[in-house]
């Protein structure tokens, strides 16, 4: 056997292994499986990346909240006040938050 023959057989075997792995992982839909029953490898990777990005965003947000909550509340002489985040109404600071009053300012 020559070395060129051995290289050709090795490349063929490696190609067959890769094709088999793609079919097993679902990256290439086989005629037996329906696309609705098993997600493709690309869809699975996109979902995993989105999950990781959401987890990182939650961790960053939690760190920011910890830093904000560690600060002392401002010395405000108002009868009542509340400082909230606009996107999810999380209260960061406040005094007498249950008291209903007319807004003094919206700026």
C-alpha positions in Angstrom: 0.0 0.0 0.0 1.3 3.4 -0.8 1.0 6.5 1.4 -1.3 8.2 -1.1 -3.8 5.3 -0.9 -3.7 5.4 2.9 -4.3 9.2 2.9 -7.3 8.8 0.6 -8.8 6.1 2.8 -8.3 8.2 5.9 -10.0 11.3 4.3 -12.9 9.1 3.2 -13.3 7.6 6.7 -13.1 11.1 8.3 -15.7 12.4 5.9 -18.1 9.5 6.6 -17.7 10.1 10.3 -18.5 13.8 10.0 -21.6 13.1 7.8 -22.8 10.6 10.4 -22.3 13.0 13.2 -24.3 15.7 11.3 -27.2 13.3 10.8 -27.1 12.2 14.4 -27.0 15.7 15.8 -29.9 16.8 13.6 -28.0 19.5 11.7 -29.1 17.8 8.5 -32.7 16.6 8.4 -33.0 13.0 7.6 -36.0 11.8 5.6 -37.2 9.8 8.6 -37.4 12.6 11.1 -39.7 15.6 10.7 -38.4 19.1 11.3 -41.1 19.7 13.9 -40.0 16.8 16.1 -36.3 17.5 16.4 -34.7 21.0 16.2 -31.7 21.5 14.0 -28.3 22.0 15.4 -28.3 25.6 14.3 -31.6 26.3 16.1 -30.3 24.6 19.2 -27.1 26.7 19.2 -29.1 29.9 18.7 -31.4 29.0 21.6 -28.4 28.2 23.8 -26.6 31.5 22.9 -29.8 33.4 23.7 -30.1 31.6 27.0 -26.5 32.4 27.9 -26.9 36.1 26.9 -30.1 36.4 29.0 -28.3 34.8 32.0 -25.4 37.3 31.6 -27.8 40.2 31.4 -29.6 39.0 34.6 -26.2 38.7 36.4 -25.2 42.2 35.3 -28.6 43.6 36.4 -28.2 41.8 39.8 -24.8 43.3 40.3 -26.1 46.8 39.5 -29.0 46.3 41.9 -26.6 45.2 44.7 -24.5 48.3 44.1 -27.5 50.6 44.1 -29.0 49.0 47.2 -25.7 49.4 49.0 -25.9 53.2 48.6 -27.6 55.3 51.3 -30.9 56.7 50.2 -30.9 60.4 49.4 -31.8 63.0 52.0 -35.1 64.3 50.6 -37.4 66.5 52.6 -40.5 65.6 50.6 -43.6 64.1 52.3 -43.3 60.9 50.2 -41.2 59.8 47.2 -40.3 56.8 45.2 -37.5 56.1 42.7 -38.3 53.3 40.3 -36.9 51.7 37.2 -39.1 52.4 34.2 -38.8 49.0 32.5 -40.0 46.8 35.3 -41.2 49.1 38.1 -38.6 47.9 40.6 -38.4 50.3 43.5 -34.9 51.5 44.2 -35.6 53.9 47.0 -38.6 55.5 48.6 -40.3 56.9 51.7 -44.0 56.4 52.5 -44.5 54.6 49.1 -48.0 53.5 50.0 -49.3 57.1 50.4 -51.2 58.4 47.4 -50.4 61.9 46.5 -50.6 64.0 43.3 -47.3 64.0 41.4 -45.1 67.1 42.0 -43.2 66.6 38.8 -42.6 64.0 36.1 -39.2 65.2 35.1 
